Structure formats: C-alpha cells, structure tokens
Amino acid sequence: MHWFRTNFDTCFIVLQVWFDGLMILLACLLGFQVFGWMEPNAPLSLTEYAQVFVLITGVTLGCFWACGLYRWRKSILNVEEYQAIFKAVFASFFVSSTAMLFLRPAQENLEQQNIIYRGLQPIHEMFRLEHSADDYSRILLLVVFVAIFFVTVVQRGLAFHFLSWLHAKGFGNTRVAVFGTGPMALRLEQKLRLFPTLGYRFVGFLDDDPKRRGDRLRGYPILGGRQDLAHLMQAQDIKRVFVATPMMEEEALVDLCSRLEDIGIDYQVVPRLYHFFSRRITVDNLDSVPLITPAVDPVRPLYRLVKRSMDILTSLTLLLITLPLLLLVAFLIKRDSRGPIFFSQVRVGLGGRTFRMLKFRTMYVDQCGDAISPDSKQDPRVTRVGRFLRASSLDELPQFLNVLMGEMSLVGPRPEMPFIVESYSPVDRLRLDAKPGITGLWQVSEARKSPIHENIDYDLYYIENQSIVLDMVIFVLTAAAMLKVKSTH
C-alpha cells in the first residue's frame, strides 16, 4: 500500500491507458450499432470491421499520447483535457484513414511500383487489412469517431471526478510547501486550500529569515529556509516546493532551484511577470537573448463570430421557452412588494463601456443601490420572493436581454460596478478585454465564495484561453449547478 501511495500518479495513468483502450473499443461497437440503426438496409458485418476497430484503437491511443493526455496534470475544471481529446480524436480520424489506405491488400507488382511500399513491406505484411479501404463505409467510420469523442469525454469526466474525490479524501496527495510569505505566497496557499481536489497537501511556508522560523501564517507553520530543505524533505516528506517570491533576485532564485534539484525535490516557480505570462505569448531569441512577444491568434475573429451567433440563438431560445416562467416571476414580484419588476444597474463592459444590466428585483425598492450584494439569508434588504430568486439564480434570467443587445455574452467575466472599476490596477483592467458574461469560470469554481475582484486569475485565464469548448464546459457546469437550489450566503 505504501508503494502504491508513493507511485499513485504513475499507477493511475497506467490504468487510464488500459481504460481508454477499452472505452475506445466499446465506442467503436457503439458507433457500429448506431450506424446500423441509421442504415438498417446496409450490408454490415462486425467481423469485417473488427480489424479496423483494433487499428483505430491503437492509433487513437497513440494520438492521445501525442496530445499529452497521459501527462499528469493538475486542473480545476479539466477543460484542457477536453480540448486535447477533441484534437486527439480529430487527428486519429485522419491518421487512421491514411493507415487504412496503406494497409489495404497488396496489389499486383505493387512492390516494384512504389519505393515506399517496398521499404515498409514488413509492416504492411504484418498488419494489412483483409479488405480495401473503399470497402468500408466512410459514414460509419465518421459515426465511430464521433462516438469515440463523446464516450471518451464522459469517461474522462467521470475519472476526473473520481480522482478529485480521492484527493479530497486525502488519497494520493503530494505534500507541498510554498517558498515565500508575501502576497503571492498567500494567494497560492489560498488556491491550495480551496481546491484540495488538485491533489496537493499543503504543509507550510518556507522563508530564509531565521527569526520567522516557527511562526504561523494562516494557521500553517513557517518551517524554515533553504538551509533546512534537506532536513524538511525527510521530516515533512515534502515532494514539491512552489517558489512564490516573484521579486527574488536571479542569483538567489538560481541557487534555490539548484538546492532543490540536488536534494531531489520537484519545484515550480511563479514568474515575476505573473499576470503577463497569463497572456498568449511566444518566446523568441535575439542571438542568446530571450524575447517575449505577444502572440497573435488568427482564429479569434472566427471564434467571436461563432460565439456571437451562439449568444443570439441560445438567449433567444431560452427567453421564448421560459416566457411563461418569466411572466409568473413578474407577477410574484409585483405581488410581494411595491416597485418595478426589473432592477437595472450600471455596469462596466467591454473596453470600459458602461451599460445597464437587467435583473429581476430581489430587494425592497428603497434598499436597491450600488452597495455590496447581500451575502446571507437574513439580509433585511431581500424580499421573500427575492430569496428564492437568488437561491435558484432565476433573478439572472433578464440578462439574456442584455445578451441579445450585444452588451453581454453567455460566458465571460462578471461585470463590475463603476465605483469598483475606478479602483482597478492596470492588471485588473485586463478584465475589460472581453465582453462580460452571465456566467464564467469564477462562478463555477470554489472561489465564487469570495469577491470577484479578489479572484482576477480566473477571468484572465478565461480571456487568454477563450474557445467554444471552454465556453460549453462553463455553460454546462452552470446549468448543472442551477438544477440544485443553492443557499444564498
């Protein structure tokens, strides 16, 4: 058991490879069955396709490896894995199609006609197919790969939640320490505390100041400094150190990293340009001098077009479907307390432009204003109907009108009030580089329990990694959360 706990990450990845292979084979069979329902008169034989399904399984596993799906990752939402699955399945479709052409039955005098086939003849003889690629239905193969994608996403999603559950229970966790006691170290400690599902067990801080040794910070001890690393590795079983002192001099940082390498402790460094590195960049070289260059993403215009189309279609559909509910809520609000049905408030959107965000009124009319939102069930400003609307998030429904008008999007950073934006630092103002959304990465994370402006990392990550896949994952997680009546804190 001790060996298993020590090598938990490796064992889990090995099991994941075997499980992926099984799921891919099952997805092939599922795709075969679905195609049979779609084309009941098509002449199909599972025996003829068995060899192809084995080929597809091997190729897809290879593409999974090439796309990094067997590298150990620490993630909060697992979005990167879903994106990698899409790329791997897409690549596997083309690689498998090419392999089927190469492995088709040998034609007469083929070896003399093509030097490539002569060189690869041993492989061809070992794995060649019984039928020509033209004998296999291309539509069936397309259905198979669609099935592989969805089955793998579901399987990986379940595996991610199971792994997160194990980590939350303390199984398979890596003992870590944070070098530093400044604001960045405290922020990193907060993330490790909020997300035990990442698989890290935080044991304490490290600081070179001998006077601080033994002190406690946020309930955790300051264990010592770089001189104590060898002792702490044995005494505390520390496996990884996060270096969170961005302003440390280069020589001191190099010395610290060298000590960690010599002792055998893994480490990761928070860079000095912390928020700058959250943006899309490339690293070029001018002779031996590294140069950081802002990266240009050519697909952003297409993404914005697709996202706007999805915003219009989804918001219009939801407003039409929920129209009876909207009328019922409006009636209950008017009956519960005097005042307007809607509450509108000035918020700051894309590029710093202001707009009026709409919500169902949940507070007494003389209590509404630009103040901190209620954070408890007993807040006297909230009406009886308002408590239910806030708990169920139904008060947000009118914001789909803001989406239709182009002032907001379905997914994006949450819009803040002007008096908060006025206090933004240059880094904070990066939140205004994207259209605000009804929901976002921050809202589906554990960090939603603290103020938005204290968790800018989530918005910056979203802005620099926007994609349809990321938007869909966030929207689905939000929809799932709305099915549960949440308590207002």
C-alpha positions as CSV (number, residue, x, y, z in Angstrom):
1,M,0.0,0.0,0.0
2,H,2.8,2.4,0.8
3,W,4.4,1.7,-2.6
4,F,1.0,2.4,-4.3
5,R,0.6,5.7,-2.4
6,T,4.1,6.7,-3.4
7,N,3.6,5.9,-7.0
8,F,-0.1,6.8,-7.2
9,D,0.2,9.2,-10.2
10,T,2.0,6.6,-12.3
11,C,-0.4,3.8,-11.4
12,F,-3.4,6.0,-12.2
13,I,-2.0,6.9,-15.7
14,V,-1.3,3.2,-16.5
15,L,-4.8,2.3,-15.5
16,Q,-6.1,5.2,-17.6
17,V,-4.3,3.9,-20.7
18,W,-6.0,0.5,-20.3
19,F,-9.3,2.0,-19.6
20,D,-9.0,4.4,-22.6
21,G,-8.3,1.4,-24.8
22,L,-11.4,-0.5,-23.6
23,M,-13.6,2.6,-23.9
24,I,-12.4,3.3,-27.5
25,L,-13.2,-0.3,-28.5
26,L,-16.7,0.0,-26.9
27,A,-17.2,3.3,-28.7
28,C,-16.4,1.6,-32.0
29,L,-19.0,-1.1,-31.2
30,L,-21.5,1.7,-30.2
31,G,-20.8,3.6,-33.5
32,F,-21.3,0.4,-35.4
33,Q,-24.6,-0.2,-33.7
34,V,-25.8,3.4,-34.2
35,F,-24.9,3.2,-37.9
36,G,-26.9,0.0,-38.1
37,W,-30.0,1.9,-36.8
38,M,-29.4,4.7,-39.2
39,E,-29.0,2.4,-42.2
40,P,-30.9,-0.7,-41.4
41,N,-30.6,-2.0,-45.0
42,A,-26.8,-1.5,-45.2
43,P,-24.9,-4.8,-45.5
44,L,-22.8,-4.8,-42.3
45,S,-20.6,-7.5,-40.8
46,L,-18.9,-6.9,-37.5
47,T,-16.3,-9.5,-38.4
48,E,-15.2,-7.3,-41.4
49,Y,-14.8,-4.2,-39.2
50,A,-13.2,-5.9,-36.2
51,Q,-9.7,-5.5,-37.7
52,V,-10.3,-1.8,-38.5
53,F,-11.6,-1.2,-34.9
54,V,-8.4,-2.6,-33.5
55,L,-6.4,-0.4,-35.8
56,I,-8.5,2.7,-34.7
57,T,-8.0,1.8,-31.1
58,G,-4.2,1.7,-31.4
59,V,-4.0,4.8,-33.5
60,T,-6.3,6.8,-31.1
61,L,-4.2,5.8,-28.1
62,G,-1.1,7.0,-29.9
63,C,-2.8,10.3,-30.7
64,F,-3.9,10.6,-27.0
65,W,-0.2,10.2,-26.0
66,A,0.9,12.7,-28.6
67,C,-1.6,15.3,-27.4
68,G,-0.4,15.0,-23.8
69,L,-3.4,13.0,-22.4
70,Y,-1.0,10.8,-20.4
71,R,1.0,13.6,-18.8
72,W,-0.1,14.2,-15.2
73,R,-2.0,17.4,-15.0
74,K,-3.4,19.4,-12.1
75,S,-6.6,21.1,-13.1
76,I,-9.6,22.7,-11.6
77,L,-12.2,22.2,-14.4
78,N,-10.3,19.7,-16.6
79,V,-11.0,21.9,-19.6
80,E,-7.6,21.4,-21.2
81,E,-8.2,17.7,-21.2
82,Y,-11.5,18.0,-23.1
83,Q,-9.8,20.2,-25.7
84,A,-6.9,17.7,-26.0
85,I,-9.4,14.9,-26.5
86,F,-11.0,16.8,-29.4
87,K,-7.6,17.4,-31.1
88,A,-6.6,13.7,-30.5
89,V,-9.8,12.2,-32.0
90,F,-9.6,14.6,-34.9
91,A,-6.0,13.6,-35.6
92,S,-6.8,10.0,-35.1
93,F,-9.5,10.1,-37.8
94,F,-7.0,11.3,-40.4
95,V,-4.2,9.0,-39.3
96,S,-6.5,6.0,-39.3
97,S,-7.8,6.9,-42.7
98,T,-4.3,7.2,-44.1
99,A,-3.3,3.9,-42.4
100,M,-6.2,2.1,-43.9
101,L,-5.1,3.2,-47.4
102,F,-1.6,2.0,-46.7
103,L,-2.7,-1.3,-45.2
104,R,-5.1,-2.2,-47.9
105,P,-4.5,-5.7,-49.6
106,A,-1.4,-5.7,-51.8
107,Q,-1.9,-5.1,-55.5
108,E,0.0,-7.0,-58.2
109,N,3.6,-5.8,-58.7
110,L,2.9,-3.0,-56.0
111,E,6.4,-3.6,-54.5
112,Q,8.1,-2.8,-57.8
113,Q,5.9,0.3,-58.4
114,N,6.3,2.1,-55.1
115,I,9.6,2.5,-53.2
116,I,7.7,3.5,-50.0
117,Y,5.7,0.3,-50.0
118,R,8.9,-1.7,-50.6
119,G,10.6,-0.1,-47.6
120,L,7.5,-0.6,-45.4
121,Q,6.6,-4.1,-46.7
122,P,7.3,-5.9,-43.4
123,I,4.8,-3.7,-41.5
124,H,2.3,-4.0,-44.4
125,E,2.5,-7.8,-44.3
126,M,2.0,-7.9,-40.5
127,F,-0.9,-5.5,-40.2
128,R,-2.5,-5.4,-43.7
129,L,-6.3,-5.4,-43.8
130,E,-8.4,-8.1,-45.4
131,H,-10.4,-5.5,-47.5
132,S,-9.7,-2.4,-49.4
133,A,-10.4,1.0,-47.7
134,D,-13.1,1.6,-50.3
135,D,-15.0,-1.4,-49.0
136,Y,-15.5,0.3,-45.6
137,S,-18.3,2.8,-45.1
138,R,-16.9,6.3,-44.6
139,I,-20.1,7.4,-42.9
140,L,-19.8,4.5,-40.4
141,L,-16.2,5.5,-39.6
142,L,-17.3,9.1,-39.0
143,V,-20.0,7.9,-36.6
144,V,-17.5,5.7,-34.9
145,F,-15.1,8.7,-34.2
146,V,-18.0,10.9,-33.0
147,A,-18.8,8.1,-30.6
148,I,-15.2,7.8,-29.5
149,F,-15.1,11.5,-28.7
150,F,-18.3,11.5,-26.6
151,V,-17.6,8.3,-24.8
152,T,-14.0,9.4,-24.0
153,V,-15.3,12.8,-22.7
154,V,-17.8,11.1,-20.4
155,Q,-15.3,8.5,-19.3
156,R,-12.5,11.1,-18.7
157,G,-15.0,13.4,-16.9
158,L,-16.0,10.6,-14.5
159,A,-12.4,9.6,-14.0
160,F,-11.5,13.2,-13.2
161,H,-14.3,13.5,-10.6
162,F,-13.3,10.1,-9.1
163,L,-9.7,11.3,-8.9
164,S,-10.8,14.6,-7.4
165,W,-12.9,12.7,-4.8
166,L,-9.8,10.5,-3.9
167,H,-7.7,13.7,-3.5
168,A,-10.4,15.3,-1.4
169,K,-10.3,12.3,0.9
170,G,-6.5,12.6,1.2
171,F,-5.6,9.7,-1.0
172,G,-2.7,10.1,-3.5
173,N,-1.9,13.6,-2.5
174,T,1.5,15.2,-2.9
175,R,2.9,17.0,0.2
176,V,4.0,20.5,-0.9
177,A,5.4,23.7,0.7
178,V,5.4,27.3,-0.6
179,F,8.6,29.2,-0.5
180,G,7.7,32.8,0.4
181,T,5.4,34.6,2.8
182,G,4.3,37.6,0.7
183,P,1.0,38.3,-1.1
184,M,1.8,35.8,-3.9
185,A,2.6,33.0,-1.5
186,L,-0.7,33.7,0.4
187,R,-2.6,33.7,-2.8
188,L,-1.1,30.3,-3.8
189,E,-1.8,28.9,-0.3
190,Q,-5.5,30.1,-0.8
191,K,-5.8,28.1,-4.0
192,L,-4.3,25.0,-2.5
193,R,-6.7,25.3,0.4
194,L,-9.8,26.0,-1.8
195,F,-9.0,23.1,-4.2
196,P,-7.9,20.0,-2.3
197,T,-9.1,18.1,-5.3
198,L,-5.9,19.2,-7.1
199,G,-4.1,16.5,-5.2
200,Y,-1.7,18.8,-3.1
201,R,-1.4,18.6,0.6
202,F,0.0,21.9,1.9
203,V,2.2,21.5,4.9
204,G,3.6,25.0,5.4
205,F,5.7,28.0,4.3
206,L,9.4,28.4,3.8
207,D,11.3,31.6,4.5
208,D,15.0,32.4,4.7
209,D,14.5,34.8,7.7
210,P,15.7,32.7,10.7
211,K,13.6,35.0,13.0
212,R,10.4,33.8,11.4
213,R,11.0,30.1,11.8
214,G,8.3,28.6,14.0
215,D,5.9,31.4,13.4
216,R,2.5,30.6,11.9
217,L,0.8,32.2,8.9
218,R,-2.9,31.5,8.3
219,G,-2.6,28.6,10.7
220,Y,0.3,27.0,8.9
221,P,3.9,27.0,10.3
222,I,6.9,28.7,8.7
223,L,9.1,25.6,8.6
224,G,12.5,27.1,7.8
225,G,14.6,28.3,4.8
226,R,16.7,27.0,2.0
227,Q,19.3,25.8,4.5
228,D,16.7,23.4,6.0
229,L,15.5,21.8,2.8
230,A,17.3,18.5,3.2
231,H,16.0,18.1,6.8
232,L,12.5,19.2,5.8
233,M,12.4,16.7,3.0
234,Q,12.9,13.9,5.4
235,A,11.0,15.3,8.4
236,Q,7.9,16.6,6.5
237,D,8.1,14.3,3.4
238,I,7.9,17.3,1.1
239,K,7.8,16.3,-2.5
240,R,7.3,19.6,-4.2
241,V,8.0,23.3,-3.5
242,F,6.2,26.2,-5.1
243,V,8.6,29.2,-5.2
244,A,6.2,32.2,-4.8
245,T,8.6,35.1,-4.3
246,P,8.4,36.9,-7.7
247,M,10.8,39.7,-6.7
248,M,13.6,37.4,-5.6
249,E,17.0,38.2,-7.2
250,E,18.0,36.0,-10.1
251,E,21.1,34.7,-8.3
252,A,19.2,33.8,-5.2
253,L,16.5,32.0,-7.3
254,V,19.1,30.0,-9.3
255,D,20.7,29.0,-6.0
256,L,17.4,27.9,-4.5
257,C,16.4,25.9,-7.6
258,S,19.9,24.2,-7.6
259,R,19.5,23.2,-4.0
260,L,16.0,21.7,-4.7
261,E,17.4,19.8,-7.7
262,D,20.3,18.4,-5.7
263,I,18.1,17.2,-2.9
264,G,15.5,15.7,-5.3
265,I,12.5,17.9,-4.6
266,D,10.4,18.9,-7.5
267,Y,9.7,22.6,-7.8
268,Q,7.7,25.2,-9.8
269,V,8.4,28.9,-9.9
270,V,5.8,31.7,-10.0
271,P,7.4,34.1,-12.5
272,R,8.0,37.8,-11.8
273,L,5.8,38.8,-14.7
274,Y,3.0,36.7,-13.2
275,H,0.0,38.3,-15.0
276,F,1.9,38.9,-18.2
277,F,2.6,35.2,-18.5
278,S,-1.1,34.5,-18.3
279,R,-1.5,36.1,-21.7
280,R,-0.8,34.5,-25.1
281,I,2.9,34.9,-25.7
282,T,5.8,33.4,-27.7
283,V,9.4,33.3,-26.7
284,D,11.8,34.3,-29.5
285,N,15.6,34.7,-29.4
286,L,17.8,37.6,-30.5
287,D,21.1,35.6,-30.5
288,S,21.2,34.4,-26.9
289,V,18.7,37.0,-25.5
290,P,15.2,35.6,-25.0
291,L,12.4,38.0,-26.1
292,I,8.8,37.7,-25.0
293,T,6.4,38.6,-27.9
294,P,2.6,38.9,-27.7
295,A,1.1,36.1,-29.8
296,V,-1.5,36.8,-32.5
297,D,-4.3,34.2,-32.6
298,P,-5.7,34.1,-36.2
299,V,-8.8,32.2,-35.1
300,R,-10.1,34.8,-32.7
301,P,-12.3,36.7,-35.4
302,L,-13.9,33.3,-36.3
303,Y,-14.4,32.5,-32.6
304,R,-16.0,35.9,-32.0
305,L,-18.4,35.3,-34.9
306,V,-19.4,31.8,-33.7
307,K,-19.7,33.0,-30.1
308,R,-22.0,35.9,-31.1
309,S,-24.1,33.6,-33.2
310,M,-24.4,31.1,-30.2
311,D,-25.3,34.0,-27.9
312,I,-28.1,35.2,-30.0
313,L,-29.5,31.7,-30.8
314,T,-29.3,30.4,-27.2
315,S,-30.6,33.5,-25.4
316,L,-33.5,33.9,-27.9
317,T,-34.4,30.3,-27.5
318,L,-34.2,30.4,-23.7
319,L,-36.3,33.6,-23.5
320,L,-39.0,32.0,-25.6
321,I,-39.0,28.7,-23.7
322,T,-39.1,30.4,-20.3
323,L,-41.6,33.1,-21.2
324,P,-44.4,31.6,-19.0
325,L,-41.9,31.4,-16.1
326,L,-40.9,35.0,-16.7
327,L,-44.5,36.1,-16.5
328,L,-45.1,34.1,-13.3
329,V,-42.0,35.6,-11.7
330,A,-43.0,39.1,-12.7
331,F,-46.5,38.5,-11.1
332,L,-44.9,37.2,-7.9
333,I,-42.5,40.2,-7.6
334,K,-45.3,42.7,-8.0
335,R,-47.5,40.9,-5.5
336,D,-44.7,40.5,-2.9
337,S,-43.6,44.2,-2.7
338,R,-44.2,47.5,-4.3
339,G,-41.8,48.7,-7.0
340,P,-40.7,47.8,-10.5
341,I,-40.3,44.2,-11.8
342,F,-36.8,44.7,-13.1
343,F,-33.8,46.1,-11.3
344,S,-31.3,47.8,-13.6
345,Q,-27.8,48.8,-12.6
346,V,-24.9,50.5,-14.4
347,R,-22.1,48.0,-15.0
348,V,-18.8,48.3,-16.9
349,G,-18.4,46.1,-20.0
350,L,-16.1,45.5,-22.9
351,G,-13.5,48.2,-23.3
352,G,-14.7,50.1,-20.2
353,R,-18.1,51.0,-21.9
354,T,-21.0,51.2,-19.4
355,F,-24.4,49.6,-19.9
356,R,-27.5,48.9,-17.8
357,M,-27.6,45.3,-16.6
358,L,-31.1,43.9,-16.0
359,K,-32.2,41.5,-13.3
360,F,-35.4,40.6,-11.6
361,R,-35.8,42.8,-8.5
362,T,-35.0,40.8,-5.4
363,M,-34.7,43.7,-2.8
364,Y,-37.1,46.3,-1.5
365,V,-37.2,49.2,-3.8
366,D,-35.7,51.7,-1.2
367,Q,-32.8,49.3,-0.5
368,C,-31.5,48.9,-4.0
369,G,-28.3,50.7,-4.9
370,D,-24.6,50.5,-5.6
371,A,-23.8,48.7,-2.4
372,I,-22.2,45.3,-1.7
373,S,-24.5,42.5,-2.6
374,P,-26.4,40.6,0.2
375,D,-24.3,37.6,1.5
376,S,-26.7,36.0,3.9
377,K,-30.2,34.6,4.1
378,Q,-31.2,37.0,6.8
379,D,-30.3,40.2,4.9
380,P,-33.2,42.5,5.6
381,R,-32.9,44.2,2.2
382,V,-34.0,41.0,0.3
383,T,-37.7,40.3,-0.2
384,R,-39.3,36.8,0.3
385,V,-39.6,36.2,-3.4
386,G,-36.1,37.6,-3.8
387,R,-34.6,35.0,-1.5
388,F,-35.9,32.2,-3.8
389,L,-34.9,34.0,-6.9
390,R,-31.4,34.5,-5.7
391,A,-31.1,30.9,-4.4
392,S,-32.3,29.5,-7.7
393,S,-30.5,32.1,-9.9
394,L,-33.8,32.9,-11.6
395,D,-33.1,36.6,-11.0
396,E,-30.4,36.4,-13.7
397,L,-32.8,35.5,-16.5
398,P,-33.5,39.1,-17.7
399,Q,-29.7,39.3,-18.5
400,F,-30.4,37.3,-21.6
401,L,-31.9,40.5,-23.0
402,N,-28.5,42.1,-22.4
403,V,-27.0,39.3,-24.4
404,L,-29.4,39.8,-27.3
405,M,-28.5,43.5,-27.3
406,G,-24.8,42.6,-27.5
407,E,-23.9,44.2,-24.2
408,M,-23.1,40.8,-22.6
409,S,-22.3,37.3,-23.6
410,L,-23.4,33.9,-22.2
411,V,-19.9,33.3,-20.8
412,G,-17.4,35.9,-19.8
413,P,-16.0,37.9,-16.8
414,R,-18.7,39.1,-14.4
415,P,-19.4,42.8,-15.0
416,E,-18.5,45.1,-12.1
417,M,-19.9,48.3,-10.9
418,P,-18.2,51.6,-11.9
419,F,-17.0,52.5,-8.4
420,I,-15.1,49.2,-8.2
421,V,-13.6,49.6,-11.7
422,E,-12.4,53.0,-10.8
423,S,-10.0,51.4,-8.3
424,Y,-8.7,48.8,-10.8
425,S,-5.0,48.5,-11.2
426,P,-3.6,48.1,-14.8
427,V,-3.7,44.3,-14.3
428,D,-7.3,44.4,-13.1
429,R,-8.3,46.4,-16.2
430,L,-7.4,43.4,-18.3
431,R,-10.8,42.0,-17.3
432,L,-12.3,44.6,-19.6
433,D,-10.7,43.0,-22.7
434,A,-13.6,40.6,-23.0
435,K,-17.4,41.1,-23.2
436,P,-18.9,40.4,-19.7
437,G,-20.9,37.2,-19.3
438,I,-23.9,35.9,-17.4
439,T,-21.7,33.1,-16.1
440,G,-17.9,32.5,-16.2
441,L,-15.0,30.5,-14.9
442,W,-15.1,32.2,-11.5
443,Q,-18.8,31.4,-11.0
444,V,-18.3,27.6,-11.4
445,S,-15.2,27.5,-9.1
446,E,-15.0,27.3,-5.3
447,A,-13.5,30.8,-5.4
448,R,-17.1,32.2,-6.0
449,K,-17.5,32.3,-2.3
450,S,-15.1,35.3,-2.2
451,P,-15.4,38.7,-4.1
452,I,-14.9,38.7,-7.9
453,H,-12.2,41.4,-7.8
454,E,-10.2,39.1,-5.4
455,N,-10.1,36.3,-8.0
456,I,-8.9,38.0,-11.2
457,D,-6.9,35.0,-12.1
458,Y,-9.9,33.1,-13.3
459,D,-11.0,35.9,-15.6
460,L,-7.5,36.4,-17.0
461,Y,-7.2,32.7,-17.7
462,Y,-10.6,32.7,-19.5
463,I,-9.7,35.8,-21.6
464,E,-6.5,34.3,-22.8
465,N,-7.9,30.8,-23.4
466,Q,-11.3,31.6,-24.9
467,S,-12.7,28.8,-27.1
468,I,-16.0,27.2,-27.9
469,V,-15.1,24.1,-25.9
470,L,-14.2,26.2,-22.8
471,D,-17.5,28.2,-23.2
472,M,-19.5,25.0,-23.5
473,V,-17.9,23.4,-20.4
474,I,-18.6,26.5,-18.3
475,F,-22.2,26.8,-19.6
476,V,-22.9,23.1,-18.9
477,L,-21.4,23.3,-15.4
478,T,-23.5,26.4,-14.7
479,A,-26.7,24.7,-16.0
480,A,-26.0,21.7,-13.8
481,A,-25.5,23.9,-10.7
482,M,-28.8,25.7,-11.4
483,L,-30.7,22.4,-11.1
484,K,-29.8,22.5,-7.4
485,V,-31.5,25.2,-5.3
486,K,-28.5,26.9,-3.8
487,S,-28.4,28.7,-0.5
488,T,-27.6,32.4,-0.5
489,H,-24.5,33.1,1.6
